[in-house]
């Protein structure tokens, strides 16, 4: 899911870069952003997942 959100953000950056005049700098910034994200290590969650209590209105 995070990868999809990142891809959508990159698409938004691309569409806004097409409107701007500094395409070279925006492409360079985008490439740096992508490489920085790909260089990050994946993090493991600690502990068991917690359950949410959903309260229904009227009860």
Secondary structure, 3 states (H helix, E strand, C coil): CHHHHHHHHHHHHHHHHHHCCCHHHHHHHHHHHHHHHHHCCCCCCCCCCCCCCCCCCCC
